Amino acid sequence: MNRPTDYTDFDEIVVVRLVAGRHPGEPIRAADAGEAVRRLARQGFTDGQIADRLGFRRRSVLRIRQRLDIPAALTPHQNQH
């Protein structure tokens, strides 16, 4: 039986490398991908930019954000208050 993914069990070194745009050369664990998406979204990256940085599809980034309740980054237009 498959255990549910523990998204708090990420590898800090892998996440730092992913956020910097360096791929580990092996499959990326869900927890590592989730934390990388969280950090990039917090820095203001759009889903498309995150997808490019991580080598994912934009739809995958959206699914990760929805699954982990990560808000989308504000666009420059939305940030003018």
N, C-alpha and C positions, 0 to 999 in steps of 0.2 A: 504494500500500500504506500502511495506517495504521501510524504509529509508536506504540509503547506510551507511555502517559502518564508523564511525568517528574514525580512528585509532590513533588520537591524544588524545582521551578521555579515557586514561587508568588510572587505579587505582594504584598509586605508591606502596602502601603497598602490594597489590596482586602481582605486578610485582617483587618486592624485594623477596617475599616469593617463587615465581616460580623460579627465578634465583638461589636461594639458594637450590632448590630441594624440597621445601615444598609445597604440593598441598593444595589448599584452601578447599577441601571437597565439593565443589559445581562446577557446570559447569564454565569453564573458558571463559570469554568474548573474542571476537576476538581482540579487542584493547589491552587487557592485554597480550594475547598470542603473538601478533605481536611485542609488545615492549620487551617482554622477549626474543623472538628469536633475535631481533635486538641487545640486550645487550650481549647475549651469543655469537653470531657470531662475534661481535666486540672484544670479549675477546679471540677469536681464537678457539671456539668450532666448531667441524664439525657438519654437519646435523645429523649424527647418535648420536653424543654425546648430542646434543640439544634435540633430540627426546627422548633419555633415561632420561634426566634430567626432561623434562616436561611431560613425559608419553604420548607422541604423536607417531605417525608413522613417519618414515623418510620422506615419501612422503608428509605428511602434513607440515613438516618443510620447505621442498622445495617449496611447493605452497605458504606458507606465505612469504618466502623470495622473490619469484618472484612477488607476488602481491604488496609487499611493496618496491620492488627494493633494497633489502638488499643483498650486495655481500656475497658470500660464504667466510668462513674463509680460510686463507692461510694454506696449509699443511706445515709441517716443510721443505719438499723438495722445495716448491715454495718460501719459506722465506729465502733461502740461497743466498742472493745477496750482 
